[in-house]
Amino acid sequence: MTLHFYFARRFFWTFLAIFGVFFLFQLLLDLVEQIRRLDSSVSFGEVMRLTLLNTPEGMYQILPLVMILSSIALFVALARSSELVVARAAGRSGLAALVGPLTVAAIIGGLAVAMGNPIVAATSKAYSDLRESYRSGGTSALSIGAEGLWLRQGDPRGQTVIRAARANPNGTVLFDVMFVAYAEGGGPIRRIQAAEAELEPGQWVLRDAKVWPLVAGVNPETNAATHDTLIVSSSLTEDNIKDRFGRPSAISVWDLSDFITDLEDAGFSARRHSVWLQMELARPVFLISMVLIGAAFTMRHSRMGGTGVAVLSAVMLGFTLYYIRNFAQILGENGQLNPLAAAWVPPLASVLLALGLILHREDG
């Protein structure tokens, strides 16, 4: 048990060190990129705020890379200090040396999904809203609930809240829709009810619309007007809307199941979100496979030579498995694979492959 705690502690501190290095590297790269994208009207403090909001998402994506590098660094260090040789001489197998690191990897994976995912979802949404406000002077948002679909579009002239009972799969055609326009820094100034609204470049085209003015001293119903077709300017695009409801990473894993139900009730396809939910649940297994891959190539004495080739082989195999996992995710989102198969088969296959390599090297 003491040996397991020792290896677990060594792996944990190695992971923290590599994670810290990558965090600083990611922070600097993103800071330079934000400065390049934004104009001089945005202060350095605001740029730094954007960078800090965007960095957690980048770190979450490269967590498998950090995990496999931590595993490689640990076992190379143990091999060079002959600690693995001593452990084997004491009657402990190579697999026993993996118990501590695998336990730490499983805990990190569980915490990443349970706590890291909601943090990343919140920061990425805040980053998207803040960046849009700096670039266009307004914000756009989308919310889907049991009562229907809610959109918000904004520009320097004011905000418009849009509610629809349902929509087409890509969100560009809304049915049973209501628009409420707000003045800049003020209250509502106009309400529109329409049977249908279709998004075209720079505008919404409303059909069978009725407009009520919401101005003090004016009776809305008396001054209401009907239109067969009405044009309402819009700062939204199809890509904006897809990004709003099409990015599952912007939704906490704890809320994703209910969101999928609401999404389907609103008329959207929730396949992408279903695949993402399963991918997140399978993330700890994939992180465990990265530890096993790193150990499979580096759990040997350094005097045997070829350490550089072993490290490169482990990293290349890790990248290959990572891209296979992403490819399976794409197939799942396109409907060519079942969401469960797309999410769980690659990490489970990675674990079995790594265990096969370890057993082959240990017991030949």
C-alpha positions in Angstrom: 0.0 0.0 0.0 2.9 2.4 0.8 4.3 1.8 -2.6 1.0 2.5 -4.3 0.7 5.8 -2.4 4.3 6.7 -3.4 3.7 6.1 -7.1 0.4 7.9 -6.9 2.0 10.9 -5.2 4.8 11.0 -7.8 2.3 10.9 -10.6 0.1 13.6 -9.1 2.9 16.1 -8.7 4.2 15.3 -12.2 0.7 15.9 -13.6 0.4 19.2 -11.8 3.8 20.4 -13.1 3.1 19.5 -16.7 -0.4 21.0 -16.4 1.0 24.2 -15.1 3.6 24.5 -17.9 0.9 23.9 -20.5 -1.4 26.4 -18.8 1.1 29.2 -19.0 2.0 28.3 -22.6 -1.7 28.3 -23.6 -2.3 31.6 -21.7 0.5 33.4 -23.6 -0.5 32.0 -27.0 -4.1 33.0 -26.4 -3.2 36.5 -25.1 -1.2 37.2 -28.3 -4.1 35.9 -30.4 -6.6 38.1 -28.6 -4.4 41.2 -29.0 -4.1 40.4 -32.7 -7.8 40.0 -33.2 -9.1 43.0 -31.2 -8.6 46.6 -32.1 -7.0 49.3 -29.9 -10.3 50.3 -28.4 -10.2 47.2 -26.1 -8.0 47.8 -23.2 -5.3 45.3 -22.1 -7.3 44.5 -19.0 -10.3 43.5 -21.1 -8.0 41.4 -23.4 -6.6 39.6 -20.4 -10.1 38.9 -19.1 -11.0 37.4 -22.4 -7.8 35.3 -22.3 -8.5 34.0 -18.8 -12.1 33.1 -19.9 -10.9 31.2 -23.0 -7.9 29.3 -21.5 -9.9 26.7 -19.5 -11.6 25.4 -22.6 -8.2 25.0 -24.3 -6.7 23.2 -21.3 -9.8 20.9 -21.1 -9.2 19.9 -24.7 -5.5 19.0 -24.3 -6.1 17.1 -21.0 -5.3 13.7 -22.7 -2.0 15.1 -24.0 -1.1 16.3 -20.5 -2.0 12.9 -19.1 0.1 10.9 -21.5 3.1 13.2 -21.0 2.7 12.9 -17.2 2.7 9.1 -17.5 5.8 9.2 -19.7 7.7 11.6 -17.5 6.9 9.5 -14.4 7.9 6.1 -15.7 11.0 7.5 -17.4 12.1 9.0 -14.1 11.3 5.8 -12.2 13.3 3.8 -14.8 16.3 6.1 -14.6 16.4 5.9 -10.8 16.0 2.1 -11.0 13.0 2.3 -8.7 11.0 0.0 -11.0 13.8 -2.5 -10.9 13.8 -2.4 -7.1 10.0 -2.8 -7.0 10.2 -5.8 -9.3 13.0 -7.3 -7.1 10.8 -6.9 -4.1 8.2 -9.1 -5.8 5.9 -6.4 -7.2 5.0 -6.7 -10.9 4.9 -3.9 -13.3 1.1 -3.9 -13.2 1.2 -3.3 -9.5 3.2 -0.1 -10.1 0.3 1.1 -12.2 -2.3 1.0 -9.5 -1.4 4.3 -8.0 -1.1 6.3 -11.2 -4.3 4.8 -12.6 -6.2 5.7 -9.5 -5.0 9.3 -9.7 -5.9 9.4 -13.4 -9.4 8.1 -12.7 -9.9 10.7 -9.9 -8.7 13.5 -12.2 -10.9 12.3 -15.0 -13.9 12.1 -12.7 -13.2 15.6 -11.3 -12.7 16.9 -14.8 -16.1 15.8 -15.9 -18.0 16.6 -12.7 -16.3 20.0 -11.9 -14.1 21.0 -14.9 -16.9 20.6 -17.5 -19.3 23.0 -15.8 -16.5 25.5 -15.3 -15.5 25.3 -18.9 -19.1 25.6 -20.0 -19.6 28.8 -18.0 -16.3 30.4 -19.0 -16.7 29.6 -22.7 -20.2 31.1 -22.7 -19.0 34.2 -20.9 -16.1 34.4 -23.3 -18.4 34.2 -26.3 -20.7 36.9 -25.0 -17.9 39.2 -24.0 -16.0 38.9 -27.3 -19.2 39.5 -29.3 -20.0 42.6 -27.2 -16.5 44.0 -27.9 -16.6 43.2 -31.6 -20.2 44.2 -32.4 -21.3 46.4 -29.5 -24.1 44.0 -28.6 -24.8 40.5 -27.5 -26.7 37.5 -28.9 -27.9 34.6 -27.0 -30.1 31.6 -27.3 -32.0 29.6 -24.7 -34.1 26.5 -25.1 -36.6 25.4 -22.5 -39.9 23.7 -22.0 -41.8 26.9 -23.0 -40.0 27.1 -26.4 -37.0 28.7 -28.0 -35.6 32.1 -26.9 -33.2 34.2 -28.8 -31.6 37.6 -28.1 -30.0 39.7 -30.8 -28.2 43.0 -30.0 -26.5 46.0 -31.7 -25.7 49.5 -30.6 -29.3 50.6 -31.3 -30.8 48.2 -28.7 -31.8 44.7 -28.0 -34.5 42.4 -29.4 -35.8 39.3 -27.6 -37.3 36.6 -29.8 -39.5 33.7 -28.6 -40.6 30.8 -30.8 -42.7 27.8 -30.1 -40.5 25.7 -32.4 -38.0 25.9 -35.2 -36.5 24.0 -38.1 -33.4 21.9 -37.4 -30.9 24.7 -38.1 -32.8 27.4 -36.4 -33.2 29.7 -39.4 -37.0 29.3 -39.6 -39.1 30.0 -36.4 -42.8 29.2 -36.0 -45.4 31.0 -33.8 -42.8 33.7 -33.1 -42.8 36.9 -31.0 -40.3 39.8 -31.3 -40.0 42.4 -28.5 -37.7 45.3 -29.3 -36.0 47.3 -26.6 -34.5 50.8 -26.9 -30.8 51.2 -26.0 -30.7 51.4 -22.2 -34.5 51.6 -22.0 -37.7 49.6 -22.0 -39.7 47.8 -24.7 -40.7 49.9 -27.7 -42.4 47.4 -30.0 -43.9 43.9 -30.0 -44.4 41.7 -33.0 -46.4 38.5 -33.3 -45.9 36.4 -36.5 -46.9 32.9 -37.7 -43.4 32.4 -39.2 -40.0 34.1 -39.3 -37.2 33.2 -41.7 -33.7 34.4 -41.3 -32.1 35.9 -44.4 -28.7 37.8 -44.6 -29.1 40.8 -42.3 -32.8 40.4 -41.6 -35.7 38.4 -40.5 -38.7 38.0 -42.9 -41.9 37.7 -40.9 -45.2 36.4 -42.4 -48.7 37.1 -41.1 -47.3 39.6 -38.6 -49.0 42.0 -36.2 -47.2 44.9 -34.7 -48.0 46.6 -31.4 -46.2 49.9 -30.5 -45.2 50.0 -26.8 -44.9 53.7 -26.3 -46.1 55.7 -23.3 -49.4 57.4 -23.9 -50.3 55.2 -26.9 -52.9 52.4 -26.9 -51.1 49.4 -28.3 -54.2 47.5 -29.6 -55.7 50.6 -31.2 -52.5 51.5 -33.0 -51.6 47.9 -33.9 -50.9 47.1 -37.6 -51.0 43.8 -39.5 -48.6 42.9 -42.3 -48.5 39.9 -44.7 -44.7 40.3 -44.8 -42.6 42.3 -42.5 -38.8 42.9 -42.5 -36.9 43.1 -39.2 -33.2 43.8 -39.3 -31.0 41.2 -37.6 -27.4 40.9 -36.5 -27.7 37.1 -36.3 -26.5 34.6 -38.9 -27.1 30.9 -39.4 -23.6 30.2 -38.1 -24.3 32.4 -35.0 -27.4 30.3 -34.2 -25.7 27.0 -34.9 -22.9 28.1 -32.5 -25.4 29.0 -29.8 -27.3 25.8 -29.7 -24.9 23.6 -31.7 -21.9 23.8 -29.2 -22.6 21.2 -26.6 -19.4 22.2 -24.8 -21.1 25.4 -23.7 -23.6 23.4 -21.6 -22.8 21.8 -18.3 -22.8 18.1 -18.3 -25.2 18.2 -15.4 -27.7 20.1 -17.5 -27.1 18.4 -20.8 -29.7 15.6 -20.4 -32.5 18.1 -19.8 -31.3 20.3 -22.6 -31.4 17.4 -25.0 -35.0 16.8 -24.1 -35.9 20.5 -24.5 -34.0 20.6 -27.8 -35.9 17.7 -29.3 -39.2 19.2 -28.1 -38.3 22.5 -29.8 -37.8 20.6 -33.1 -34.0 20.5 -33.2 -31.8 17.5 -33.7 -30.1 16.6 -30.5 -27.7 14.0 -31.9 -24.7 16.1 -31.5 -25.5 16.8 -27.9 -26.2 13.1 -27.2 -22.8 12.1 -28.6 -21.1 14.8 -26.6 -22.8 13.7 -23.3 -21.5 10.1 -23.8 -18.1 11.4 -24.8 -17.8 13.3 -21.6 -19.0 10.3 -19.5 -16.3 8.2 -21.2 -13.5 10.8 -20.7 -12.1 9.3 -17.5 -11.7 5.9 -19.3 -9.8 7.6 -22.2 -7.5 9.4 -19.7 -6.8 6.1 -18.1 -5.9 4.7 -21.5 -3.4 7.6 -22.0 -1.6 6.6 -18.7 -1.5 3.0 -19.9 -0.1 3.9 -23.3 2.6 6.0 -21.7 3.5 3.2 -19.3 3.5 0.6 -22.0 6.5 2.2 -23.8 8.5 3.5 -20.9 8.2 0.9 -18.1 11.6 -0.5 -18.8 15.2 0.1 -17.6 16.9 3.0 -19.1 20.1 1.0 -19.7 18.3 -0.9 -22.5 18.5 2.3 -24.6 16.0 3.6 -27.1 14.2 5.9 -24.6 13.8 8.6 -27.1 12.2 6.2 -29.6 9.9 4.8 -26.9 8.8 8.2 -25.8 8.1 9.3 -29.4 6.2 6.0 -30.1 4.0 6.6 -27.0 3.2 10.1 -28.0 2.4 9.2 -31.6 0.2 6.3 -30.5 -1.6 8.6 -28.1 -2.2 11.2 -30.8 -3.5 8.4 -33.2 -6.0 7.2 -30.6 -7.0 10.8 -29.9 -7.8 11.4 -33.5 -9.6 8.1 -33.9 -11.7 9.1 -30.9 -12.5 12.5 -32.6 -13.3 10.7 -35.9 -15.7 8.4 -34.1 -17.3 11.5 -32.6 -17.8 13.0 -36.0 -19.4 9.7 -37.3 -21.7 9.7 -34.3 -22.8 13.3 -34.9 -23.5 12.5 -38.6 -25.7 9.5 -37.6 -23.3 6.9 -39.0 -22.6 5.5 -35.5 -24.7 5.0 -32.4 -23.8 7.6 -29.8 -22.9 5.0 -27.3 -20.6 3.2 -29.7 -19.0 6.4 -30.9 -18.2 7.5 -27.4 -17.3 4.3 -25.6 -15.6 2.0 -28.2 -12.5 4.1 -28.8 -11.5 4.6 -25.1 -12.3 1.0 -24.2 -10.3 -0.3 -27.2 -7.4 2.0 -26.2 -7.4 0.6 -22.7 -7.4 -3.0 -24.1 -4.6 -2.2 -26.6 -2.4 -0.6 -23.9 -3.0 -3.5 -21.5 -2.0 -5.9 -24.3 1.2 -4.1 -24.8 2.0 -4.0 -21.1 1.3 -7.7 -20.6 3.4 -8.5 -23.7 6.3 -6.6 -22.3 5.9 -7.8 -18.7 5.2 -11.5 -19.4 6.3 -11.8 -23.0 
